[in-house]
Amino acid sequence: MPFEAALSTTALLARRWGPTLVVAAVSAAAGVAWTNRRDASTGPESAHAMESIGRAYPKALGAVYAEAWRQGADALESGRGVNESLSLVAETWAAGRTALFDRVVARSFAAAVPEGKPDAEVSRADKVALAAIWRAFAAGLSEAE
């Protein structure tokens, strides 16, 4: 196989499977963090895990956004109009980023304070724990490349 053909095949595979692999890697990191978080206090281990998730999250988010634009481009090439294709990009982006957040981040937040728990039942300690997790996630986002 000539070098140019191998390079073209590699680029095609990276374009097609790259976003999926990034999301899978971030999901795996979140799963490890989630497993470590379940039985841990909101000490340094959970803060460290959330920082790691925060550092990886923008890249996964970028992959989701890129996939939305790829689907829009596919729609254009298949004969759809520009506005319809842009609407597809917007819908795919909204659904993808929500699914990514739910899969990668929300579970860690809910470990400290379950979603839907009435404010009257959230203790001061729960709020402190959740704030620490939010700060750690924000720190990771700030450090992301």
DSSP file with accessible surface (Angstrom, degrees, kcal/mol):
  #  RESIDUE AA STRUCTURE BP1 BP2  ACC     N-H-->O    O-->H-N    N-H-->O    O-->H-N    TCO  KAPPA ALPHA  PHI   PSI    X-CA   Y-CA   Z-CA
    1    1 A M              0   0  172      0, 0.0     5,-0.0     0, 0.0     0, 0.0   0.000 360.0 360.0 360.0 125.0    0.0    0.0    0.0
    2    2 A P     >  -     0   0   83      0, 0.0     4,-2.2     0, 0.0     5,-0.2  -0.222 360.0-114.4 -61.8 154.6    1.6    3.3   -1.0
    3    3 A F  H  > S+     0   0  148      1,-0.2     4,-2.7     2,-0.2     5,-0.2   0.890 115.1  53.1 -58.2 -43.3    2.3    5.8    1.8
    4    4 A E  H  > S+     0   0  138      1,-0.2     4,-2.6     2,-0.2    -1,-0.2   0.900 109.4  48.9 -62.9 -39.1   -0.3    8.4    0.5
    5    5 A A  H  > S+     0   0   39      2,-0.2     4,-2.6     1,-0.2    -1,-0.2   0.915 112.1  48.2 -67.4 -40.8   -3.0    5.7    0.5
    6    6 A A  H  X S+     0   0   33     -4,-2.2     4,-2.6     2,-0.2    -2,-0.2   0.916 112.8  48.5 -65.2 -40.9   -2.1    4.6    4.1
    7    7 A L  H  X S+     0   0  100     -4,-2.7     4,-2.7    -5,-0.2    -2,-0.2   0.924 111.8  49.4 -65.0 -41.4   -2.1    8.2    5.2
    8    8 A S  H  X S+     0   0   78     -4,-2.6     4,-2.4     2,-0.2    -2,-0.2   0.916 112.1  48.0 -64.2 -42.3   -5.4    8.8    3.6
    9    9 A T  H  X S+     0   0   64     -4,-2.6     4,-2.7     2,-0.2    -2,-0.2   0.922 111.9  49.8 -64.2 -42.4   -6.9    5.7    5.2
   10   10 A T  H  X S+     0   0   88     -4,-2.6     4,-2.7     1,-0.2    -2,-0.2   0.928 111.4  48.5 -63.0 -43.7   -5.5    6.7    8.6
   11   11 A A  H  X S+     0   0   59     -4,-2.7     4,-2.6     2,-0.2    -1,-0.2   0.909 111.5  50.2 -63.6 -40.7   -7.0   10.2    8.3
   12   12 A L  H  X S+     0   0  105     -4,-2.4     4,-2.3     2,-0.2     5,-0.2   0.936 112.6  46.2 -63.6 -44.8  -10.3    8.8    7.2
   13   13 A L  H  X S+     0   0   96     -4,-2.7     4,-3.1     1,-0.2     5,-0.5   0.911 113.1  49.6 -64.4 -41.6  -10.4    6.4   10.2
   14   14 A A  H  X S+     0   0   60     -4,-2.7     4,-1.9    -5,-0.2    -2,-0.2   0.913 112.1  48.7 -64.8 -40.4   -9.3    9.2   12.6
   15   15 A R  H  < S+     0   0  128     -4,-2.6    -2,-0.2    -5,-0.2    -1,-0.2   0.915 119.1  38.5 -65.4 -40.1  -12.0   11.5   11.3
   16   16 A R  H  < S+     0   0  136     -4,-2.3     4,-0.3    -5,-0.2    -2,-0.2   0.916 131.4  23.5 -78.9 -44.6  -14.7    8.8   11.6
   17   17 A W  H  X S+     0   0  136     -4,-3.1     4,-2.6    -5,-0.2     5,-0.2   0.600  98.4  88.1-103.1 -12.0  -13.7    7.1   14.9
   18   18 A G  H  X S+     0   0   23     -4,-1.9     4,-2.6    -5,-0.5     5,-0.2   0.936  90.6  46.4 -54.3 -52.5  -11.7    9.9   16.6
   19   19 A P  H  > S+     0   0   12      0, 0.0     4,-2.6     0, 0.0     5,-0.2   0.915 113.0  50.7 -59.8 -39.0  -14.7   11.5   18.3
   20   20 A T  H  > S+     0   0   74     -4,-0.3     4,-2.5     1,-0.2    -2,-0.2   0.918 110.9  48.4 -64.3 -42.4  -16.1    8.2   19.5
   21   21 A L  H  X S+     0   0  116     -4,-2.6     4,-2.5     2,-0.2    -1,-0.2   0.897 111.4  50.1 -66.1 -38.5  -12.7    7.2   20.9
   22   22 A V  H  X S+     0   0   33     -4,-2.6     4,-2.6    -5,-0.2     5,-0.2   0.948 112.4  46.6 -64.6 -46.7  -12.4   10.5   22.8
   23   23 A V  H  X S+     0   0   24     -4,-2.6     4,-2.8    -5,-0.2    -2,-0.2   0.921 112.5  51.0 -62.8 -39.6  -15.9   10.2   24.2
   24   24 A A  H  X S+     0   0   53     -4,-2.5     4,-2.5    -5,-0.2    -1,-0.2   0.922 110.6  48.6 -64.0 -41.5  -15.1    6.6   25.2
   25   25 A A  H  X S+     0   0   63     -4,-2.5     4,-2.5     2,-0.2    -2,-0.2   0.929 113.5  45.9 -65.6 -43.1  -11.9    7.6   26.9
   26   26 A V  H  X S+     0   0    9     -4,-2.6     4,-2.7     1,-0.2    -2,-0.2   0.916 112.7  51.2 -66.4 -39.4  -13.6   10.4   28.9
   27   27 A S  H  X S+     0   0   26     -4,-2.8     4,-2.5    -5,-0.2    -2,-0.2   0.909 109.7  49.8 -63.2 -40.2  -16.4    8.1   29.8
   28   28 A A  H  X S+     0   0   61     -4,-2.5     4,-2.5     2,-0.2    -2,-0.2   0.929 111.0  49.1 -64.7 -41.9  -14.0    5.5   31.0
   29   29 A A  H  X S+     0   0   46     -4,-2.5     4,-2.7     1,-0.2    -2,-0.2   0.919 111.9  49.2 -62.9 -40.2  -12.2    8.1   33.1
   30   30 A A  H  X S+     0   0    2     -4,-2.7     4,-3.1     2,-0.2    -1,-0.2   0.890 108.9  53.2 -65.9 -37.6  -15.5    9.3   34.5
   31   31 A G  H  X S+     0   0   24     -4,-2.5     4,-2.6     2,-0.2    -2,-0.2   0.920 110.3  46.6 -63.4 -42.1  -16.4    5.7   35.3
   32   32 A V  H  X S+     0   0   88     -4,-2.5     4,-2.6     2,-0.2     5,-0.2   0.940 114.3  47.7 -64.0 -44.8  -13.2    5.2   37.3
   33   33 A A  H  X S+     0   0    7     -4,-2.7     4,-2.2     1,-0.2    -2,-0.2   0.912 111.9  50.6 -62.2 -41.1  -13.8    8.5   39.0
   34   34 A W  H  X S+     0   0   63     -4,-3.1     4,-2.0     2,-0.2    -2,-0.2   0.931 110.5  48.7 -62.6 -45.5  -17.4    7.5   39.8
   35   35 A T  H  X S+     0   0   72     -4,-2.6     4,-0.6     1,-0.2    -2,-0.2   0.929 114.8  44.9 -61.5 -43.7  -16.3    4.1   41.2
   36   36 A N  H  < S+     0   0  101     -4,-2.6     4,-0.4     1,-0.2     3,-0.2   0.836 113.6  51.9 -68.5 -30.9  -13.7    5.8   43.4
   37   37 A R  H >< S+     0   0   24     -4,-2.2     3,-0.8    -5,-0.2    -2,-0.2   0.818  91.5  74.4 -76.8 -32.3  -16.1    8.5   44.4
   38   38 A R  H 3< S+     0   0  142     -4,-2.0    -1,-0.2     1,-0.3    -2,-0.1   0.873 111.3  24.5 -52.9 -45.3  -19.0    6.2   45.6
   39   39 A D  T 3< S+     0   0  149     -4,-0.6    -1,-0.3    -3,-0.2     2,-0.2   0.407 108.4  91.1-103.0   1.6  -17.3    5.1   48.8
   40   40 A A  S <  S-     0   0   27     -3,-0.8     2,-0.1    -4,-0.4    -3,-0.0  -0.618  73.3-120.6 -98.2 155.7  -15.0    8.1   49.3
   41   41 A S        -     0   0   84     -2,-0.2     2,-1.3     1,-0.1     5,-0.4  -0.278  47.0 -88.4 -76.0 177.6  -15.6   11.3   51.2
   42   42 A T  S    S+     0   0   51      4,-0.1    -1,-0.1     3,-0.1    -5,-0.0  -0.183  88.9 128.2 -84.2  47.6  -15.4   14.5   49.3
   43   43 A G  S  > S-     0   0   18     -2,-1.3     4,-1.9     4,-0.0     3,-0.4   0.018  81.5 -63.1 -85.7-162.6  -11.7   14.6   50.1
   44   44 A P  H  > S+     0   0   99      0, 0.0     4,-3.0     0, 0.0     5,-0.2   0.812 127.9  61.6 -59.6 -32.2   -8.7   15.0   47.8
   45   45 A E  H  > S+     0   0  124      2,-0.2     4,-2.3     1,-0.2     5,-0.1   0.944 108.8  40.5 -63.0 -46.4   -9.4   11.8   45.9
   46   46 A S  H  > S+     0   0    4     -5,-0.4     4,-2.4    -3,-0.4    -1,-0.2   0.894 115.8  51.0 -71.5 -35.3  -12.8   13.0   44.6
   47   47 A A  H  X S+     0   0   25     -4,-1.9     4,-2.3     2,-0.2    -2,-0.2   0.932 111.3  48.7 -64.0 -42.8  -11.6   16.5   44.0
   48   48 A H  H  X S+     0   0  114     -4,-3.0     4,-2.3     1,-0.2    -2,-0.2   0.912 110.7  50.8 -62.4 -42.4   -8.6   15.1   42.0
   49   49 A A  H  X S+     0   0   14     -4,-2.3     4,-2.4     1,-0.2    -1,-0.2   0.915 110.5  48.8 -62.3 -42.1  -11.0   12.9   40.0
   50   50 A M  H  X S+     0   0    5     -4,-2.4     4,-2.8     2,-0.2    -1,-0.2   0.873 108.8  53.1 -68.4 -34.1  -13.3   15.8   39.2
   51   51 A E  H  X S+     0   0   53     -4,-2.3     4,-2.5     2,-0.2    -1,-0.2   0.925 109.4  49.7 -63.4 -41.3  -10.2   17.9   38.1
   52   52 A S  H  X S+     0   0   42     -4,-2.3     4,-1.8     2,-0.2    -2,-0.2   0.918 111.7  47.5 -62.2 -44.3   -9.3   15.0   35.8
   53   53 A I  H  X S+     0   0    3     -4,-2.4     4,-2.2     1,-0.2    -2,-0.2   0.930 111.4  51.8 -62.1 -43.9  -12.8   14.9   34.4
   54   54 A G  H  < S+     0   0    0     -4,-2.8    -2,-0.2     1,-0.2    -1,-0.2   0.892 108.8  50.3 -60.4 -39.4  -12.7   18.7   34.0
   55   55 A R  H  < S+     0   0   83     -4,-2.5     4,-0.4     1,-0.2    90,-0.3   0.870 116.9  40.4 -67.1 -36.4   -9.4   18.6   32.1
   56   56 A A  H  X S+     0   0   32     -4,-1.8     4,-1.7    -5,-0.2     3,-0.4   0.753  98.8  78.3 -82.7 -23.9  -10.7   15.9   29.7
   57   57 A Y  H  X S+     0   0   22     -4,-2.2     4,-3.0     1,-0.2     5,-0.2   0.880  86.4  54.4 -60.9 -45.5  -14.2   17.3   29.2
   58   58 A P  H  > S+     0   0   46      0, 0.0     4,-2.7     0, 0.0    -1,-0.2   0.896 108.3  50.7 -59.3 -36.5  -13.5   20.2   26.7
   59   59 A K  H  > S+     0   0  150     -3,-0.4     4,-2.0    -4,-0.4    -2,-0.2   0.934 112.8  45.7 -66.0 -42.5  -11.8   17.8   24.3
   60   60 A A  H  X S+     0   0    0     -4,-1.7     4,-2.1     2,-0.2    -1,-0.2   0.905 112.5  51.5 -65.0 -39.0  -14.8   15.4   24.5
   61   61 A L  H  X S+     0   0   46     -4,-3.0     4,-2.4     1,-0.2    -2,-0.2   0.910 108.3  51.8 -63.9 -40.0  -17.1   18.4   24.1
   62   62 A G  H  X S+     0   0   40     -4,-2.7     4,-2.8    -5,-0.2    -1,-0.2   0.884 107.6  52.4 -62.3 -38.4  -15.1   19.5   21.0
   63   63 A A  H  X S+     0   0   13     -4,-2.0     4,-2.2     2,-0.2    -1,-0.2   0.899 109.1  49.5 -65.5 -38.5  -15.5   16.0   19.6
   64   64 A V  H  X S+     0   0   17     -4,-2.1     4,-1.8     2,-0.2    -2,-0.2   0.921 112.4  48.0 -64.8 -42.3  -19.3   16.2   20.1
   65   65 A Y  H  X S+     0   0  102     -4,-2.4     4,-1.9     1,-0.2    -2,-0.2   0.919 110.5  51.3 -65.0 -42.7  -19.3   19.6   18.4
   66   66 A A  H  X S+     0   0   34     -4,-2.8     4,-2.4     1,-0.2    -1,-0.2   0.908 107.6  53.1 -60.9 -41.4  -17.2   18.4   15.5
   67   67 A E  H  X S+     0   0   38     -4,-2.2     4,-2.4     1,-0.2    -1,-0.2   0.887 105.2  55.0 -63.0 -36.6  -19.6   15.4   15.0
   68   68 A A  H  X S+     0   0    0     -4,-1.8     4,-2.0     1,-0.2    -1,-0.2   0.930 109.7  46.3 -61.3 -43.3  -22.5   17.8   14.8
   69   69 A W  H  X S+     0   0  116     -4,-1.9     4,-2.6     2,-0.2    -2,-0.2   0.875 109.7  54.4 -68.8 -35.1  -20.8   19.7   12.0
   70   70 A R  H  X S+     0   0   56     -4,-2.4     4,-2.7     2,-0.2    -1,-0.2   0.919 108.5  48.8 -62.6 -42.8  -19.9   16.5   10.2
   71   71 A Q  H  X S+     0   0   69     -4,-2.4     4,-2.2     2,-0.2    -1,-0.2   0.889 110.5  51.2 -65.0 -37.1  -23.6   15.5   10.3
   72   72 A G  H  X S+     0   0    3     -4,-2.0     4,-2.3     2,-0.2    -2,-0.2   0.919 110.3  48.8 -63.0 -42.6  -24.5   18.9    8.9
   73   73 A A  H  X S+     0   0   40     -4,-2.6     4,-2.6     1,-0.2    -2,-0.2   0.912 110.2  51.2 -63.7 -40.9  -22.0   18.5    6.1
   74   74 A D  H  X S+     0   0   74     -4,-2.7     4,-1.6     1,-0.2    -1,-0.2   0.897 108.7  52.0 -61.5 -40.1  -23.3   15.1    5.3
   75   75 A A  H  <>S+     0   0    5     -4,-2.2     5,-2.3     2,-0.2     4,-0.3   0.913 109.7  48.8 -63.6 -42.6  -26.8   16.5    5.2
   76   76 A L  H ><5S+     0   0   82     -4,-2.3     3,-1.7     1,-0.2    -2,-0.2   0.936 111.4  49.5 -60.3 -46.4  -25.7   19.2    2.7
   77   77 A E  H 3<5S+     0   0  159     -4,-2.6    -1,-0.2     1,-0.3    -2,-0.2   0.773 105.3  57.9 -66.0 -25.3  -24.0   16.6    0.5
   78   78 A S  T 3<5S-     0   0   88     -4,-1.6    -1,-0.3    -5,-0.2    -2,-0.2   0.450 128.1 -95.4 -85.7   1.3  -27.1   14.5    0.5
   79   79 A G  T < 5S+     0   0   67     -3,-1.7    -3,-0.2     1,-0.3    -2,-0.1   0.405  76.6 140.0 107.2  -2.2  -29.1   17.4   -0.9
   80   80 A R      < -     0   0  108     -5,-2.3    -1,-0.3    -6,-0.2    -2,-0.0  -0.360  55.6-101.0 -70.0 158.5  -30.6   19.1    2.1
   81   81 A G     >  -     0   0   39      1,-0.1     4,-2.5    -2,-0.0     5,-0.2  -0.234  27.6-108.5 -76.1 167.7  -30.8   22.8    2.2
   82   82 A V  H  > S+     0   0   94      2,-0.2     4,-2.8     1,-0.2     5,-0.2   0.935 117.9  47.1 -63.5 -48.2  -28.4   25.1    4.2
   83   83 A N  H  > S+     0   0  130      1,-0.2     4,-2.2     2,-0.2    -1,-0.2   0.910 113.4  48.3 -62.9 -41.5  -31.0   26.1    6.8
   84   84 A E  H  > S+     0   0  103      2,-0.2     4,-2.0     1,-0.2    -1,-0.2   0.915 112.8  48.8 -64.5 -39.9  -32.1   22.5    7.3
   85   85 A S  H  X S+     0   0    4     -4,-2.5     4,-2.2     2,-0.2    -2,-0.2   0.902 110.7  50.1 -67.6 -40.1  -28.5   21.3    7.6
   86   86 A L  H  X S+     0   0   83     -4,-2.8     4,-2.5     2,-0.2    -1,-0.2   0.881 108.6  53.2 -65.0 -36.9  -27.7   24.1   10.1
   87   87 A S  H  X S+     0   0   61     -4,-2.2     4,-2.7    -5,-0.2    -2,-0.2   0.900 107.7  51.2 -63.4 -38.9  -30.8   23.1   12.1
   88   88 A L  H  X S+     0   0   34     -4,-2.0     4,-2.9     2,-0.2     5,-0.3   0.912 108.6  51.4 -63.8 -41.5  -29.4   19.5   12.2
   89   89 A V  H  X S+     0   0    8     -4,-2.2     4,-2.7     1,-0.2     5,-0.2   0.949 112.2  46.5 -58.9 -48.0  -26.1   20.8   13.4
   90   90 A A  H  X S+     0   0   57     -4,-2.5     4,-2.5     1,-0.2    -2,-0.2   0.917 114.8  45.8 -62.6 -44.1  -27.8   22.7   16.2
   91   91 A E  H  X S+     0   0  131     -4,-2.7     4,-2.5     2,-0.2     5,-0.2   0.921 114.6  47.4 -65.8 -43.5  -30.0   19.8   17.2
   92   92 A T  H  X S+     0   0   27     -4,-2.9     4,-2.7    -5,-0.2     5,-0.2   0.913 112.9  49.2 -65.3 -41.2  -27.1   17.3   17.1
   93   93 A W  H  X S+     0   0   57     -4,-2.7     4,-2.7    -5,-0.3     5,-0.3   0.940 112.5  47.3 -63.6 -46.6  -24.9   19.7   19.2
   94   94 A A  H  X S+     0   0   36     -4,-2.5     4,-1.8    -5,-0.2     5,-0.2   0.942 116.7  42.8 -62.8 -46.5  -27.6   20.2   21.8
   95   95 A A  H  X S+     0   0   64     -4,-2.5     4,-2.5    -5,-0.2    -1,-0.2   0.917 115.6  49.5 -66.4 -41.5  -28.4   16.6   22.2
   96   96 A G  H  X S+     0   0   21     -4,-2.7     4,-2.6    -5,-0.2    -2,-0.2   0.918 111.6  45.8 -66.8 -43.9  -24.7   15.5   22.1
   97   97 A R  H  X S+     0   0   98     -4,-2.7     4,-2.4    -5,-0.2    -1,-0.2   0.890 113.8  49.9 -70.8 -34.0  -23.5   18.0   24.7
   98   98 A T  H  X S+     0   0   75     -4,-1.8     4,-2.7    -5,-0.3     5,-0.2   0.944 112.7  46.8 -66.1 -45.2  -26.4   17.2   27.1
   99   99 A A  H  X S+     0   0   43     -4,-2.5     4,-2.5    -5,-0.2     5,-0.2   0.911 112.6  50.3 -63.4 -40.9  -25.8   13.4   26.7
  100  100 A L  H  X S+     0   0    0     -4,-2.6     4,-2.9     2,-0.2     5,-0.5   0.942 111.7  47.3 -63.3 -46.3  -22.1   13.9   27.3
  101  101 A F  H  X>S+     0   0   68     -4,-2.4     5,-2.6     1,-0.2     4,-2.3   0.938 113.8  47.8 -61.1 -46.3  -22.7   16.0   30.4
  102  102 A D  I  <>S+     0   0   83     -4,-2.7     5,-0.7     3,-0.2    -1,-0.2   0.906 117.7  42.0 -60.6 -41.2  -25.2   13.5   31.8
  103  103 A R  I  <5S+     0   0   92     -4,-2.5    -2,-0.2    -5,-0.2    -1,-0.2   0.871 128.8  24.7 -75.6 -36.1  -22.8   10.6   31.1
  104  104 A V  I  <5S+     0   0    1     -4,-2.9    -3,-0.2    -5,-0.2    -2,-0.2   0.840 133.4  16.1-103.2 -36.2  -19.6   12.1   32.3
  105  105 A V  I >X5S+     0   0    0     -4,-2.3     4,-1.6    -5,-0.5     3,-1.0   0.848 108.2  64.5-110.6 -47.7  -20.3   14.9   34.8
  106  106 A A  I 3><S+     0   0    7     -5,-2.6     4,-3.0     1,-0.3     5,-0.2   0.832  97.7  58.5 -57.2 -36.9  -23.8   14.8   36.3
  107  107 A R  H 3><S+     0   0  100     -5,-0.7     4,-1.2    -6,-0.3    -1,-0.3   0.883 105.6  50.0 -61.9 -37.0  -23.3   11.4   38.0
  108  108 A S  H <> S+     0   0    4     -3,-1.0     4,-0.7     2,-0.2    -1,-0.2   0.895 112.4  46.9 -68.5 -39.1  -20.4   12.7   40.0
  109  109 A F  H >X S+     0   0   32     -4,-1.6     4,-2.0     1,-0.2     3,-1.1   0.925 110.6  52.7 -65.2 -43.3  -22.4   15.8   41.1
  110  110 A A  H 3< S+     0   0   24     -4,-3.0    -1,-0.2     1,-0.3    -2,-0.2   0.729  96.1  68.8 -68.0 -20.0  -25.4   13.6   42.0
  111  111 A A  H 3< S+     0   0   37     -4,-1.2    -1,-0.3    -5,-0.2    -2,-0.2   0.844 108.1  37.7 -66.5 -30.5  -23.2   11.4   44.2
  112  112 A A  H << S+     0   0   11     -3,-1.1    -2,-0.2    -4,-0.7    -1,-0.2   0.905 140.4   7.0 -84.1 -47.3  -22.9   14.4   46.5
  113  113 A V  S  < S-     0   0   20     -4,-2.0    -1,-0.3    16,-0.1    -2,-0.1  -0.935  85.7-125.4-138.2 111.6  -26.5   15.6   46.2
  114  114 A P    >   -     0   0   69      0, 0.0     3,-1.7     0, 0.0    -3,-0.1  -0.256  35.6 -99.3 -57.8 140.8  -28.9   13.4   44.2
  115  115 A E  T 3  S+     0   0  148      1,-0.3    -5,-0.0    -9,-0.1    -8,-0.0  -0.348 108.2  22.0 -59.0 138.5  -30.7   15.2   41.4
  116  116 A G  T 3  S+     0   0   80      1,-0.3    -1,-0.3    -3,-0.1     3,-0.1   0.414  81.4 146.5  84.8  -2.5  -34.2   16.3   42.4
  117  117 A K    <   -     0   0   65     -3,-1.7    -1,-0.3     1,-0.1     5,-0.1  -0.521  57.6-109.3 -67.2 126.7  -33.5   16.3   46.1
  118  118 A P    >   -     0   0   65      0, 0.0     3,-1.9     0, 0.0     4,-0.4  -0.284  19.0-123.9 -59.9 141.9  -35.6   19.1   47.6
  119  119 A D  G >  S+     0   0  138      1,-0.3     3,-1.4     2,-0.2    -2,-0.1   0.835 110.5  63.3 -54.7 -34.6  -33.5   22.0   48.9
  120  120 A A  G 3  S+     0   0  104      1,-0.3    -1,-0.3     3,-0.0    -3,-0.0   0.751 104.3  47.9 -64.2 -22.0  -35.0   21.7   52.3
  121  121 A E  G <  S+     0   0  123     -3,-1.9     2,-0.7     2,-0.1    -1,-0.3   0.440  86.3 101.0 -97.7  -2.5  -33.4   18.2   52.6
  122  122 A V    <   -     0   0   20     -3,-1.4    -9,-0.1    -4,-0.4     2,-0.0  -0.762  66.0-146.9 -87.9 116.7  -30.0   19.3   51.4
  123  123 A S     >  -     0   0   52     -2,-0.7     4,-2.2     1,-0.1     5,-0.2  -0.283  24.7-109.0 -77.6 167.3  -27.7   19.7   54.5
  124  124 A R  H  > S+     0   0  188      1,-0.2     4,-2.5     2,-0.2     5,-0.2   0.909 122.4  53.6 -60.4 -41.4  -25.0   22.2   54.9
  125  125 A A  H  > S+     0   0   69      1,-0.2     4,-2.5     2,-0.2    -1,-0.2   0.889 106.6  52.1 -62.5 -39.1  -22.5   19.3   54.6
  126  126 A D  H  > S+     0   0   38      2,-0.2     4,-2.7     1,-0.2    -1,-0.2   0.916 110.4  48.4 -61.0 -44.1  -24.1   18.3   51.3
  127  127 A K  H  X S+     0   0  111     -4,-2.2     4,-2.8     2,-0.2    -2,-0.2   0.911 111.4  49.3 -64.4 -41.2  -23.7   21.8   50.0
  128  128 A V  H  X S+     0   0   75     -4,-2.5     4,-2.2     2,-0.2    -2,-0.2   0.924 112.6  48.0 -63.7 -43.3  -20.1   22.0   51.1
  129  129 A A  H  X S+     0   0   12     -4,-2.5     4,-1.9     2,-0.2    -2,-0.2   0.929 113.8  46.4 -63.7 -44.7  -19.3   18.6   49.4
  130  130 A L  H  X S+     0   0   30     -4,-2.7     4,-2.8     1,-0.2     5,-0.2   0.916 110.5  52.8 -66.1 -41.2  -21.1   19.7   46.2
  131  131 A A  H  X S+     0   0   35     -4,-2.8     4,-2.7     1,-0.2    -1,-0.2   0.903 107.9  52.0 -60.8 -39.2  -19.3   23.0   46.1
  132  132 A A  H  X S+     0   0   40     -4,-2.2     4,-2.2     1,-0.2    -1,-0.2   0.908 111.0  47.4 -64.0 -40.2  -16.0   21.3   46.5
  133  133 A I  H  X S+     0   0    2     -4,-1.9     4,-2.5     2,-0.2    -2,-0.2   0.915 112.0  49.6 -67.2 -43.7  -16.8   19.0   43.5
  134  134 A W  H  X S+     0   0  137     -4,-2.8     4,-2.7     1,-0.2    -2,-0.2   0.922 111.7  49.1 -60.6 -43.6  -18.0   22.0   41.4
  135  135 A R  H  X S+     0   0  187     -4,-2.7     4,-2.6     2,-0.2    -1,-0.2   0.903 111.1  49.5 -63.6 -41.0  -14.8   23.9   42.2
  136  136 A A  H  X S+     0   0    6     -4,-2.2     4,-2.3     2,-0.2    -2,-0.2   0.917 111.6  48.5 -64.5 -41.9  -12.6   20.8   41.3
  137  137 A F  H  X S+     0   0   20     -4,-2.5     4,-2.5     1,-0.2    -2,-0.2   0.939 112.6  48.9 -62.2 -45.3  -14.5   20.4   38.0
  138  138 A A  H  X S+     0   0   46     -4,-2.7     4,-2.5     1,-0.2    -2,-0.2   0.894 109.0  53.0 -62.3 -39.9  -14.0   24.1   37.3
  139  139 A A  H  X S+     0   0   33     -4,-2.6     4,-1.6     2,-0.2    -1,-0.2   0.926 109.6  48.6 -61.5 -42.9  -10.3   23.9   38.2
  140  140 A G  H  X S+     0   0    0     -4,-2.3     4,-1.0     1,-0.2    -2,-0.2   0.919 110.1  51.1 -63.4 -41.8   -9.9   21.0   35.7
  141  141 A L  H >< S+     0   0   63     -4,-2.5     3,-0.6     1,-0.2    -1,-0.2   0.907 109.2  51.6 -60.7 -41.2  -11.8   23.0   33.0
  142  142 A S  H 3< S+     0   0  106     -4,-2.5    -1,-0.2     1,-0.2    -2,-0.2   0.818 111.8  46.5 -65.4 -31.1   -9.4   26.0   33.6
  143  143 A E  H 3< S+     0   0  101     -4,-1.6    -1,-0.2    -5,-0.2    -2,-0.2   0.570  86.6 118.6 -86.6 -11.6   -6.4   23.7   33.2
  144  144 A A    <<        0   0   28     -4,-1.0   -88,-0.1    -3,-0.6   -89,-0.1  -0.216 360.0 360.0 -61.0 145.0   -7.6   22.0   30.1
  145  145 A E              0   0  233    -90,-0.3    -1,-0.1     0, 0.0    -2,-0.1  -0.733 360.0 360.0 -98.2 360.0   -5.6   22.4   27.0
